[in-house]
Every structure is written in structure tokens, then in C-alpha cells.
Amino acid sequence: MSTTNMQDAIVIGGGFYGAAIAVYLARQRGMKQVTLIERESSLLSRASYNNQARVHNGYHYPRSFTTAYRSRINLPKFVQDWPEAVKQDFTKLYAIARRNSKVTANQFERFYREIGAKIELASPALRSLFEPRLIEEVFLVEEYAFDSTQLARWALSELQESGVRIRLNTQAIAIANSPNQSLNITLAPEGKDREQISARYVFNCTYSGLNQFGGDFPGTRTALKQEITEMALMRMPPALSDLGITVMDGPFFSVMPFPARGLHTVSHVRYTPHLHWADDPNTNPYQKLDGYQRDTRVDRMIRDIGRYLPSVLGSEYIDSLFEVKTILSKNEGDDGRPILFEKHETLPGCYSILGGKIDNIYDVLEKLETENLSGAQITSSEQAQ
Ligand SMILES: Cc1cc2nc3c(=O)[nH]c(=O)nc-3n(C[C@H](O)[C@H](O)[C@H](O)COP(=O)(O)OP(=O)(O)OC[C@H]3O[C@@H](n4cnc5c(N)ncnc54)[C@H](O)[C@@H]3O)c2cc1C
């Protein structure tokens, strides 16, 4: 096994989080030697691509004040920082189901007025898209979609400009303590011999793969739930093509623009989750998805959604996005999406980080800002900045 020179930081996982954190370490913390490790052949190709592309503004979380509130704070920052990736030119509707909804239209409207989110009754023309016997009320709100291919483009150019070394097709398999206040990371590059690389800090940003490490990695203290999910990629009929629609909050489905493909994603609370399990180190979520028969449930999704939104029956199925969704077990009930940010005491210098949604990046960077990342090869003038 070969060994390469000492790095200031190794970031494992080239999704949006790993990429943004690597850029942060190089640019804001002045680290000279930062390497980003990614098992796939390109950046942002897993959960950061295979998701519903919603830039949350809180409306999704009427039962989790903190998540709704944080989304409200983060959305304007996200729009400012990634303007080229944000699609705003569509009409966004939230509709409240009459039956089996965990919120009423009144509660929904009051909650969002209280947190200062834009909310108004939809026009009669927009309301006429819905079946009135099943839908209590339809609201016009402000919510956007992101184009993950634009985020990937941003990531690649920022990483290159800030001098971060990118290693694709390389899986990190173990993280271990080493005597000289550093960490040893074992890498398995595709088709090559294993190698070892050392760093003062390791940032484990592997989302579904957070607990898939040998060596001294202790696992996260926070329990995680893994879920194989399917979102259908559809071409909407003209009546729906400029809309994003979410029906709350029991019978829960979404039809959202997916800017990366110029299509819409369709998700349904009953049919999108195919399979779930409590995360454990012996079950590799990526392997589990690779071995999973991807039989689409699009027919059932569309049949049910068509009862609420008849024009969806005129949509055309193109493809499905299957991905493992990882959430904190404690948030199964309230749909909250806080971040996971753990410093591993028995593996000093190693952090595990998971953002439940894309805009949580600000919560993560805020946390990192308070960390004393000493011992990296930072020049004194940069330290003073
Ligand atoms: C179905 C679904 C719908 C969603 N909808 C939304 C939404 O509408 N809006 C929103 O904001 N968020 C949404 N999310 C959540 C969002 O996708 C995630 O919060 C975000 O993508 C997490 O980014 P990440 O970089 O942590 O994960 P990823 O993009 O998955 O990055 C992790 C990377 O680590 C790599 N990796 C894993 N293990 C290793 C290893 N051992 N060695 C090297 N590389 C490794 C993986 O290949 C991957 O590229 C959704 C997620 C899913 C699954």
C-alpha cells in the first residue's frame, strides 16, 4: 500500500456538501492541502442530483417550526450565492387536502403568516385545477427550484480555482488514528491498489455512506434511517408545465420542476419510499440500492394524484430517479431536517456532517466557523485575516 504526503484536510464525499466544505476550507480557512475524495466518476451525482430540487422556504414543514424558520432564513442567501442555479420563473402552489391532513388550511395559513412567509389564496383559475371535494384550499406561495447541474459546474470550477485536489472513482474505506496528531485514511481507487493518505482533519460528508468506514471510525451517535426512494421524471401537459404543486399534509405529493432535465419530478408519500431500514455499518446503502429491482410505481403515483389534480393524467412518464434518502431517525414524525454535525471524540480531527436539505449548508458553515481548526499548514498572514 502506498502512502502520500500529509494533507491539511481530506473531505470524503463529492456531493454538494463535501464540495462546498472543501471550498470553504481552502478559501476561508486558508488550508493549502485539501483533497476531495469521491467514489463516483463525477461530482454531485448522487443525492445532490437525485432529489426534488426544491429550494425550501419553509412551506414543507408546518409541523417543524425550526426547520421551517431556518429555511426562511437560508433561502435568500442561497438565491444570492447560487443565482445561476435557481429557477424562479414558475408558479408555486401548496394545496391542503380535506381528508387525513395533519394541518387544516387555517392552521397552514396562520403558521406561514406568523413566520413572515408569502402566502395568498390562489386565483380561481389555479384552484380549478384541483378536485374541490378533496382539496380544502389552494395557496400561492414563494418557493424555487435548483438546477443541480449548475451547482456541479460551480463546484468543479471553485474547487479547481481554490486549489483543492479532486480524486474521482476513489472510495475511502477506513479512517484511523495515527501517532502524530493526524488521521490515516485508506483509499480504494477503482482498478488500482489501495493507498493510504494522512491528514490533520477529515470531513466525512458521505450522506448515505456516513457509517461505512473501518479503522477507528466509531460511527455516528445520531441514529439514521435509510430509505430507497423513487421520484418519477415526467413531462407535464401544458396546464401544469409552469407550475410546482405540493399537496399537504398526510396525502402528500409533489409535482416539482426539475431544471436539470427540463422535466418535472413526481413524488408521493405512499409510493416514493420503496424500502427502509435503520442504518447500520454492515449494510452498505449504495450496494443495497445497486442490488434493488427498480420496478417503477409511477402508475400508482399518477392514479392517486389524478384524483386531486385531474390534468396530471395527461403527463408523460420519462424515467425514474432512484436514490437512498438518509434522514435522522428522530425526525421521522415531524419531517424536520436539521443538520448532523458530529466531532468524533475518539478520532480527534474527524467530523461527520449531513445536511438534510441543500440550503442547510449555511447551518453547517456556521458551525464550522466556530471550530478551531488549528495545526493546518496555514501561513501567518492568512491566519490574521
Ligand atoms: C428523494 C430525495 C429528495 C430530496 N429532495 C430535496 C429537495 O427537494 N430539496 C432539498 O434541499 N433537499 C432534498 N433532498 C436532500 C438533499 O438531496 C441532500 O440534503 C443533499 O443532496 C445532501 O448532499 P450531500 O453532499 O451530503 O450528499 P451526496 O450528494 O449524496 O454526496 C455524498 C457523496 O459521497 C460519496 N461517497 C459516499 N461514500 C463514499 C466513500 N466511502 N468514499 C468516497 N465517496 C463516498 C457519494 O458517492 C456521494 O457523491 C432530497 C433527497 C432525496 C434522496
The ligand as an SDF file (V2000), in Angstrom:
LIG
                    3D

 53 58  0  0  0  0  0  0  0  0999 V2000
  -35.5110   11.6120   -2.9130 C   0  0  0  0  0  0  0  0  0  0  0  0
  -34.8640   12.8220   -2.3100 C   0  0  0  0  0  0  0  0  0  0  0  0
  -35.4940   14.0620   -2.4260 C   0  0  0  0  0  0  0  0  0  0  0  0
  -34.9060   15.1990   -1.8590 C   0  0  0  0  0  0  0  0  0  0  0  0
  -35.4710   16.4190   -2.0890 N   0  0  0  0  0  0  0  0  0  0  0  0
  -34.8300   17.5330   -1.6840 C   0  0  0  0  0  0  0  0  0  0  0  0
  -35.3160   18.8090   -2.0430 C   0  0  0  0  0  0  0  0  0  0  0  0
  -36.3040   18.9530   -2.7700 O   0  0  0  0  0  0  0  0  0  0  0  0
  -34.6510   19.8930   -1.5730 N   0  0  0  0  0  0  0  0  0  0  0  0
  -33.5300   19.7900   -0.7810 C   0  0  0  0  0  0  0  0  0  0  0  0
  -32.9680   20.8110   -0.3910 O   0  0  0  0  0  0  0  0  0  0  0  0
  -33.0380   18.5910   -0.4540 N   0  0  0  0  0  0  0  0  0  0  0  0
  -33.6440   17.4590   -0.8930 C   0  0  0  0  0  0  0  0  0  0  0  0
  -33.1300   16.2360   -0.6000 N   0  0  0  0  0  0  0  0  0  0  0  0
  -31.9410   16.1710    0.2780 C   0  0  0  0  0  0  0  0  0  0  0  0
  -30.6710   16.5330   -0.4910 C   0  0  0  0  0  0  0  0  0  0  0  0
  -30.5890   15.7690   -1.6490 O   0  0  0  0  0  0  0  0  0  0  0  0
  -29.4780   16.2960    0.4190 C   0  0  0  0  0  0  0  0  0  0  0  0
  -29.6180   17.0560    1.5930 O   0  0  0  0  0  0  0  0  0  0  0  0
  -28.1570   16.7080   -0.2300 C   0  0  0  0  0  0  0  0  0  0  0  0
  -28.0550   16.3100   -1.5520 O   0  0  0  0  0  0  0  0  0  0  0  0
  -27.0270   16.0930    0.5690 C   0  0  0  0  0  0  0  0  0  0  0  0
  -25.8140   16.4100   -0.0610 O   0  0  0  0  0  0  0  0  0  0  0  0
  -24.5450   15.5780    0.2630 P   0  0  0  0  0  0  0  0  0  0  0  0
  -23.4150   16.2080   -0.4130 O   0  0  0  0  0  0  0  0  0  0  0  0
  -24.4620   15.3660    1.7340 O   0  0  0  0  0  0  0  0  0  0  0  0
  -24.8980   14.1180   -0.3200 O   0  0  0  0  0  0  0  0  0  0  0  0
  -24.4890   13.4240   -1.7560 P   0  0  0  0  0  0  0  0  0  0  0  0
  -24.7810   14.3300   -2.8760 O   0  0  0  0  0  0  0  0  0  0  0  0
  -25.0970   12.0800   -1.7460 O   0  0  0  0  0  0  0  0  0  0  0  0
  -22.9350   13.3510   -1.5950 O   0  0  0  0  0  0  0  0  0  0  0  0
  -22.2820   12.3380   -0.8700 C   0  0  0  0  0  0  0  0  0  0  0  0
  -21.2000   11.8120   -1.7760 C   0  0  0  0  0  0  0  0  0  0  0  0
  -20.3530   10.9520   -1.0520 O   0  0  0  0  0  0  0  0  0  0  0  0
  -19.9190    9.9300   -1.9370 C   0  0  0  0  0  0  0  0  0  0  0  0
  -19.4530    8.8420   -1.0870 N   0  0  0  0  0  0  0  0  0  0  0  0
  -20.1820    8.1000   -0.2290 C   0  0  0  0  0  0  0  0  0  0  0  0
  -19.3800    7.2240    0.4310 N   0  0  0  0  0  0  0  0  0  0  0  0
  -18.1220    7.4470   -0.0170 C   0  0  0  0  0  0  0  0  0  0  0  0
  -16.8610    6.8810    0.3080 C   0  0  0  0  0  0  0  0  0  0  0  0
  -16.7200    5.9390    1.2510 N   0  0  0  0  0  0  0  0  0  0  0  0
  -15.7480    7.3140   -0.3470 N   0  0  0  0  0  0  0  0  0  0  0  0
  -15.8510    8.2920   -1.2980 C   0  0  0  0  0  0  0  0  0  0  0  0
  -17.0340    8.8570   -1.6390 N   0  0  0  0  0  0  0  0  0  0  0  0
  -18.1530    8.4700   -0.9870 C   0  0  0  0  0  0  0  0  0  0  0  0
  -21.1630    9.5950   -2.7350 C   0  0  0  0  0  0  0  0  0  0  0  0
  -20.8540    8.9600   -3.9470 O   0  0  0  0  0  0  0  0  0  0  0  0
  -21.7760   10.9880   -2.9290 C   0  0  0  0  0  0  0  0  0  0  0  0
  -21.3810   11.5900   -4.1350 O   0  0  0  0  0  0  0  0  0  0  0  0
  -33.6850   15.0840   -1.1420 C   0  0  0  0  0  0  0  0  0  0  0  0
  -33.0460   13.8430   -1.0570 C   0  0  0  0  0  0  0  0  0  0  0  0
  -33.6020   12.7220   -1.6560 C   0  0  0  0  0  0  0  0  0  0  0  0
  -32.8570   11.4250   -1.6110 C   0  0  0  0  0  0  0  0  0  0  0  0
  1  2  1  0
  2  3  1  0
  2 52  2  0
  3  4  2  0
  4  5  1  0
  4 50  1  0
  5  6  2  0
  6  7  1  0
  6 13  1  0
  7  8  2  0
  7  9  1  0
  9 10  1  0
 10 11  2  0
 10 12  1  0
 12 13  2  0
 13 14  1  0
 14 15  1  0
 14 50  1  0
 15 16  1  0
 16 17  1  0
 16 18  1  0
 18 19  1  0
 18 20  1  0
 20 21  1  0
 20 22  1  0
 22 23  1  0
 23 24  1  0
 24 25  2  0
 24 26  1  0
 24 27  1  0
 27 28  1  0
 28 29  2  0
 28 30  1  0
 28 31  1  0
 31 32  1  0
 32 33  1  0
 33 34  1  0
 33 48  1  0
 34 35  1  0
 35 36  1  0
 35 46  1  0
 36 37  1  0
 36 45  1  0
 37 38  2  0
 38 39  1  0
 39 40  1  0
 39 45  2  0
 40 41  1  0
 40 42  2  0
 42 43  1  0
 43 44  2  0
 44 45  1  0
 46 47  1  0
 46 48  1  0
 48 49  1  0
 50 51  2  0
 51 52  1  0
 52 53  1  0
M  END
$$$$
